[in-house]
Amino acid sequence: MEISYQSTRGGETGVTASQAILKGLAADGGLFMPCFIPKLDKSMKELSAMTYQETAYEVMKLYLTDYSSEELKTCIERAYDSKFDTEEIAPLAKADGAYYLELYHGSTIAFKDMALSILPHLMTVAAKKNQVKNKIVILTATSGDTGKAAMAGFADVEGTEIIVFYPKDGVSRVQELQMVTQKGENTHVAAIHGNFDDAQTGVKKIFGDKEFARRLDEKGFQLSSANSINIGRLVPQVVYYVYAYAKLLACEEISDGEEINVTVPTGNFGNILAAYLAKQMGVPIKTLICASNENKVLYDFFQTGTYDRNRDFILTSSPSMDILISSNLERLIYLSAGCDAEANAAFMKELGDQGSYAVTAGMKRFMEDFKGGYAGEEETREAIKKVFDDTGYLIDPHTGVAACVYGQYKTETKDQTKNIIASTASPYKFAGSVLEAIEGQQEEPDEFRIIDHLSEISKVLIPPAVEEIRTAPVRHDTECDADKMKEAVESFLS
């Protein structure tokens, strides 16, 4: 059945999937949502016999209905290929009483690869489909992982430019090196003086500037987004939750129809929203455990029903979760308000004007599938050490937050339901924090010596994505203030 997309704020309806992917953000500032959430048309038993690529097709064909079967299969084939270092694409590892869904086997060793490997292909097909003559400018803010994954995906893709803004001193050294050494004639990076929320707000302002869009159009450019607000990012993320359940079934770890829980380390809310969509499509997921670090705005929201970003921004060892404005939460607010775009727009206006909003009791009930938890820095270190000491399994700080929160949830609820933890980054992306958790405070300043030592003690091979930045030359050195981001975009495009 044909699916169209509409803005969560009501300004656009009847948009095709390819148009929504090209636009990224709706003209009224809202996010695109499908007019309904489709149901899987294959049983979990049938899906359990499929490869990752086959599962991706079965999920994505239901959302991207204006793509032909051949177009979609070609995009999937080009995305999920030898750039992933495991044949399974998203393997499951059983450790310490949970199943870790390893989402970091792509070229940038973080879960963003799962969607950003396919987005450039979906976008170039969409451009042809909609007779786009302009060059597409991918504009994105990153808290560490999206930027590199987007640049790797779009590097030298014909008809595109990509511009990434990241918070200076707000990402790990490996994350920064991955971005500033990125090759590609069409790749541009700028470190902003501010935090991730400043970068994300700046990008949204640029998207909302109609006069700027007109000027770019005159020069042959149009903006689009690779952030998790793009529906072309969200749909591919649904795939790995469907695949994970099917694999547990194939390995006889669960019985057909048995419910599981899913724990997701959460910042911008896209990754856990994808798990929610998988549940709505028919995957037997019971509880969605939303794990926050010390920037626990989402934990407080699920506890109280009030979203309040008026608080101190804390830099942690899990920087991709250092976020106070979780953009994708808007999609859940929209659904919980009965897809009432006017009501949702009012909540988002409150957030913009006052920095907070409170949902109704009915909306809070709608979200009862979600349980929030958070882990402080010490608790995160303890979780990483416990998993490693008990099982020899190595996890990064984001996954450490999730492991800790899952432990808290089990203790509090006594719920013995089998649980998948979304493991969102390679431990080598945050080697210093991981080694400190395992061995205590480190005095070694050289990131790569730390990486080598971590490999020695864990017997886990260093990923090629880390080895290649060891000696790669720095290609990008632009810095700017948060209020000068528009000027930086113009400079890059000139």
C-alpha positions in Angstrom: 0.0 0.0 0.0 1.3 3.5 -0.9 2.5 5.5 2.1 2.7 9.3 2.1 4.5 11.5 4.6 3.3 14.5 6.6 5.0 17.1 8.8 4.6 16.6 12.6 3.6 20.3 12.6 0.9 20.1 9.9 2.5 22.3 7.2 3.0 19.6 4.6 1.0 16.5 3.8 0.9 14.0 0.9 4.7 14.0 0.5 6.3 10.9 -1.1 9.1 9.0 0.6 11.6 10.2 -1.9 10.5 13.8 -1.5 10.7 13.5 2.3 14.2 12.0 2.1 15.3 14.9 -0.2 13.9 17.6 2.0 15.1 16.1 5.4 13.2 18.7 7.4 9.7 19.9 6.6 9.3 23.5 5.6 7.4 24.3 8.8 10.3 23.0 10.9 8.5 19.7 11.6 9.7 16.1 11.0 8.2 13.8 8.3 6.2 10.9 9.6 4.4 8.2 7.6 0.6 8.6 7.4 0.4 5.2 9.1 2.9 2.6 10.5 2.9 -0.5 8.3 2.8 -4.0 9.6 5.4 -6.6 8.6 4.0 -8.8 5.8 6.4 -11.7 6.5 6.3 -13.8 9.7 9.2 -13.7 12.2 9.8 -17.4 11.2 10.2 -16.4 7.5 12.4 -13.4 8.5 14.6 -15.7 10.6 15.9 -17.4 7.5 16.9 -14.1 5.8 20.2 -12.3 5.5 20.5 -8.7 6.8 20.1 -7.4 3.2 17.0 -9.4 2.6 15.5 -8.3 6.0 16.3 -4.7 5.0 14.3 -5.0 1.8 11.3 -6.5 3.6 11.2 -3.6 6.1 12.1 -0.7 3.9 9.8 -1.6 1.0 6.9 -1.0 3.4 7.9 2.6 4.1 9.6 3.7 0.8 6.7 2.9 -1.4 7.6 5.1 -4.4 11.0 3.3 -4.8 10.8 0.4 -7.2 11.8 -3.0 -6.0 14.9 -2.9 -8.2 15.9 0.6 -7.0 15.6 -0.4 -3.4 17.4 -3.6 -3.8 20.3 -1.8 -5.6 20.5 0.8 -2.8 20.7 -2.0 -0.1 23.2 -4.0 -2.1 25.5 -1.0 -2.4 25.1 0.0 1.3 25.6 -3.3 3.1 28.7 -4.7 1.4 32.4 -5.3 2.2 32.7 -1.9 4.0 31.2 -3.9 7.0 33.8 -6.1 8.6 31.4 -8.9 9.4 29.2 -10.8 7.1 26.2 -10.5 9.4 26.4 -6.7 9.3 24.9 -6.5 12.8 26.0 -9.5 14.8 24.6 -10.4 18.3 27.0 -11.2 21.1 25.7 -12.9 24.3 27.5 -11.6 27.4 26.7 -10.9 31.1 23.0 -11.9 30.8 22.1 -9.8 27.8 22.4 -9.9 24.0 24.6 -7.1 22.6 23.5 -6.0 19.1 26.8 -4.8 17.6 26.0 -1.9 15.4 29.6 -0.7 14.9 31.0 -3.0 12.1 30.8 -0.3 9.4 33.5 2.0 8.1 33.3 4.5 10.9 32.8 2.0 13.8 29.5 3.5 15.1 25.8 2.7 14.7 25.3 5.7 12.4 26.9 3.6 9.6 23.8 1.3 9.6 21.7 4.1 8.2 24.3 6.5 6.6 25.6 3.7 4.4 22.3 3.7 2.5 21.1 7.3 2.8 23.4 8.6 0.0 22.0 5.9 -2.4 18.4 6.6 -1.4 19.0 10.3 -1.9 20.6 10.1 -5.3 17.8 7.9 -6.5 15.3 10.4 -5.0 17.0 13.3 -6.8 16.6 11.5 -10.2 13.1 10.5 -9.4 12.1 14.1 -8.6 14.0 15.7 -11.5 16.3 17.6 -9.1 18.7 19.8 -11.1 20.4 21.5 -8.1 23.4 20.1 -6.3 22.2 18.7 -3.0 24.0 20.1 0.1 23.9 17.8 3.1 24.0 20.0 6.1 24.4 18.3 9.5 25.3 18.8 13.1 27.0 16.0 15.0 27.8 15.0 18.5 30.6 12.8 17.2 29.4 9.9 15.1 26.9 11.2 12.5 29.4 13.6 11.0 32.0 11.0 10.1 29.5 8.4 9.0 27.7 11.0 6.8 30.9 12.2 5.3 32.1 8.7 4.6 28.7 7.9 3.0 28.6 11.0 0.8 32.3 11.5 0.0 32.6 12.1 -3.8 29.0 11.1 -4.4 28.1 12.9 -7.6 25.7 15.9 -7.3 26.2 16.4 -3.5 28.2 18.5 -1.1 28.3 17.7 2.6 28.9 20.2 5.4 29.3 19.0 9.0 29.4 21.1 12.2 30.7 19.5 15.5 31.3 21.0 18.9 35.0 21.8 19.5 36.2 19.9 22.6 32.9 18.1 22.7 33.9 14.9 20.9 36.5 12.2 21.5 40.0 12.5 19.9 39.3 9.6 17.6 35.9 11.0 16.6 37.6 14.4 15.7 40.4 12.7 13.8 37.9 10.7 11.8 36.2 13.9 10.7 39.2 16.2 10.1 41.1 13.6 8.0 38.1 12.7 5.8 38.8 12.5 2.1 36.5 13.7 -0.6 36.4 16.9 -2.7 32.8 17.5 -1.6 33.4 17.1 2.2 33.6 20.1 4.5 33.9 20.2 8.3 33.8 23.0 10.9 34.3 22.9 14.6 32.0 25.3 16.4 32.7 27.2 19.6 29.8 25.7 21.6 28.1 22.4 22.4 26.1 20.0 20.3 22.8 21.7 21.0 24.3 25.0 19.7 25.3 23.2 16.5 21.9 21.5 16.1 20.0 24.7 16.7 22.3 26.5 14.2 21.6 23.9 11.5 17.8 24.1 12.2 17.9 27.9 11.9 19.7 27.6 8.5 17.1 25.2 7.3 14.3 27.6 8.4 15.9 30.6 6.6 13.8 31.0 3.4 15.8 33.9 2.1 19.0 31.9 2.5 17.4 29.0 0.7 16.4 31.3 -2.2 20.0 32.6 -2.5 21.4 29.0 -2.5 18.8 28.0 -5.2 20.1 30.9 -7.4 23.5 29.4 -7.1 22.3 25.9 -8.0 22.2 24.4 -4.4 19.5 23.0 -2.2 19.8 21.9 1.4 19.0 18.5 2.8 19.9 16.7 6.1 21.7 13.6 7.1 20.8 14.0 10.8 18.5 11.4 12.4 15.6 13.8 11.7 15.7 12.6 8.1 13.2 9.8 7.6 15.8 8.2 5.3 17.9 7.7 8.5 15.1 6.4 10.7 13.7 3.7 8.4 17.0 1.8 8.0 17.4 1.8 11.8 14.1 -0.1 12.1 15.7 -2.9 10.2 18.3 -4.0 12.8 15.7 -4.5 15.5 13.6 -6.7 13.2 16.8 -8.6 12.2 18.0 -9.0 15.8 14.7 -10.6 16.9 14.7 -12.9 13.9 18.3 -14.0 14.6 17.5 -14.8 18.2 14.7 -16.9 16.9 17.0 -18.6 14.3 19.5 -19.4 17.0 16.7 -20.8 19.2 17.5 -18.3 22.0 13.8 -17.4 22.0 10.6 -19.1 20.9 8.4 -17.6 18.2 6.2 -14.9 19.6 8.2 -14.6 22.9 8.6 -11.0 24.0 12.0 -9.3 24.4 13.1 -6.0 26.0 15.3 -3.6 24.2 17.8 -1.2 26.0 19.1 1.7 23.9 21.7 4.4 25.0 19.8 7.5 23.9 20.7 11.0 22.9 18.7 12.4 19.9 16.0 9.6 20.4 16.2 8.3 16.8 17.7 4.9 17.7 15.1 4.0 20.3 12.3 5.4 18.2 13.3 2.9 15.5 12.9 0.1 18.1 9.4 1.5 18.9 8.5 1.5 15.2 9.7 -2.2 15.0 7.4 -3.0 17.8 4.5 -1.2 16.1 5.2 -3.2 13.0 4.8 -6.5 14.8 8.1 -7.4 16.5 7.3 -8.8 20.0 9.0 -6.1 22.0 7.7 -5.6 25.5 9.6 -2.7 27.1 11.8 0.0 25.5 14.4 1.0 28.1 15.7 4.5 27.4 19.2 4.8 28.9 20.6 8.3 29.5 23.9 9.6 30.8 24.2 12.5 33.2 22.4 14.7 30.7 19.2 13.0 31.8 16.6 15.1 30.2 14.8 12.0 28.7 14.9 10.1 32.0 13.2 13.1 33.7 10.7 13.3 30.9 9.6 9.7 31.2 9.4 10.1 35.0 7.4 13.3 35.1 5.9 14.0 31.7 7.7 17.3 31.6 10.5 17.9 29.1 12.8 20.6 30.4 16.1 21.5 28.7 16.7 24.4 31.2 19.7 22.8 32.9 23.5 22.6 32.8 25.0 20.8 29.9 27.4 18.2 31.1 30.4 16.8 29.1 30.7 13.1 29.7 32.6 10.0 28.4 29.6 9.2 26.2 29.6 12.4 24.1 27.1 11.2 21.5 24.5 11.3 24.3 25.5 14.8 25.5 22.2 16.3 24.2 19.5 18.4 25.9 17.2 18.8 22.8 16.3 15.3 21.6 14.9 16.1 18.2 13.4 12.8 17.4 11.2 12.8 20.5 9.0 15.2 18.5 7.9 12.2 16.5 6.8 10.3 19.6 5.0 13.4 21.0 3.2 13.7 17.6 2.1 10.0 17.8 1.1 10.3 21.5 -1.1 13.4 20.7 -3.1 11.2 18.3 -1.1 12.7 15.3 -2.6 16.1 16.1 -0.1 18.3 14.3 -1.5 21.5 15.9 -1.0 20.2 19.4 2.5 19.0 18.6 3.4 22.3 17.1 2.2 24.1 20.3 4.5 21.8 22.4 7.5 22.5 20.1 6.8 26.3 20.3 6.8 26.1 24.1 10.1 24.2 23.9 11.5 26.9 21.7 10.1 29.8 23.7 10.4 28.6 27.3 12.7 25.5 27.0 10.1 23.1 28.4 6.6 21.6 27.9 4.4 19.1 29.8 2.4 16.4 28.1 -1.1 15.4 29.0 -1.9 12.4 31.2 -3.3 10.6 28.2 -0.1 11.2 26.2 2.0 9.9 29.2 -0.1 6.7 29.2 0.5 6.3 25.5 4.3 6.2 26.2 4.1 3.5 29.0 6.1 1.1 26.8 9.1 3.3 27.5 11.1 3.1 30.8 13.8 5.6 31.5 17.0 5.2 33.5 20.4 7.0 33.7 23.9 6.2 34.7 26.5 8.6 36.1 30.2 8.5 35.0 31.3 6.3 37.9 28.4 3.9 37.3 29.3 3.7 33.6 32.9 2.9 34.4 31.8 0.2 36.8 29.5 -1.4 34.1 32.3 -1.5 31.5 34.7 -3.1 34.1 32.1 -5.6 35.3 31.2 -6.8 31.8 34.9 -7.1 30.9 36.0 -8.8 34.2 33.1 -11.2 34.2 33.1 -12.2 30.5 36.1 -10.6 28.7 33.6 -8.7 26.5 34.6 -5.1 25.7 32.0 -2.3 25.5 32.3 1.4 24.9 30.9 4.1 27.3 27.6 4.6 25.5 27.0 0.8 25.7 28.2 1.0 29.3 25.4 3.5 30.1 22.9 1.0 28.6 24.4 -2.0 30.4 24.2 -0.1 33.7 20.6 1.1 33.2 19.5 -2.4 32.1 21.0 -3.7 35.4 19.1 -1.1 37.4 15.9 -2.0 35.5 16.3 -5.7 36.3 17.0 -5.0 39.9 14.0 -2.7 40.3 11.4 -4.6 38.3 12.6 -8.3 38.7 11.7 -8.5 35.0 13.5 -11.6 33.6 12.5 -11.0 30.0 15.4 -11.5 27.6 17.0 -8.3 26.6 18.9 -6.8 23.6 21.3 -3.9 24.3 22.0 -1.7 21.3 25.9 -1.6 21.3 26.4 1.7 19.4 30.1 2.2 19.1 33.4 0.2 19.0 35.3 0.4 22.3 38.2 1.7 20.2 36.4 4.9 19.4 36.6 5.8 23.1 39.7 3.8 24.1 40.9 6.1 26.8 37.6 6.0 28.7 37.4 2.2 28.3 40.9 1.6 29.5 40.4 4.0 32.4 37.3 2.0 33.4 39.2 -1.3 33.3 42.6 -0.3 34.7 42.0 3.1 36.5 43.2 6.6 35.7 45.6 6.7 32.7 48.5 9.1 32.4 49.4 8.2 28.8 48.4 11.2 26.6 48.9 9.4 23.3 45.5 8.1 22.1 47.1 5.5 19.8 49.3 4.0 22.6 46.1 3.6 24.7 44.5 1.9 21.7 47.4 -0.5 21.3 47.4 -1.3 25.1 43.7 -1.9 25.0 44.1 -4.4 22.2 46.9 -6.1 24.1 44.9 -6.7 27.2 41.6 -7.5 25.5 42.9 -9.6 22.6 40.4 -7.7 20.4 41.7 -6.5 17.0 42.0 -2.8 16.3 39.4 -2.0 13.6 40.8 -0.8 10.2 38.8 2.5 10.6 41.1 3.3 13.6 44.3 2.2 12.0 43.8 4.3 8.9 43.5 7.6 10.9 46.7 6.9 12.8 48.8 8.6 10.1 46.2 10.3 7.9 46.8 14.0 7.2 44.4 16.6 8.6 42.4 18.0 5.7 39.9 20.2 7.5 40.7 22.9 10.1 37.9 25.4 10.0 36.5 26.8 13.3 33.6 29.2 13.8 31.3 30.7 16.4 27.8 29.2 16.6 26.3 32.4 15.2 28.5 32.3 12.2 27.5 28.9 10.8 25.5 30.4 7.9 28.6 32.3 6.8 30.7 29.1 7.0 28.2 27.3 4.7 28.4 30.2 2.2 32.2 30.1 2.4 32.4 26.3 1.8 30.0 26.5 -1.2 31.9 29.3 -2.8 
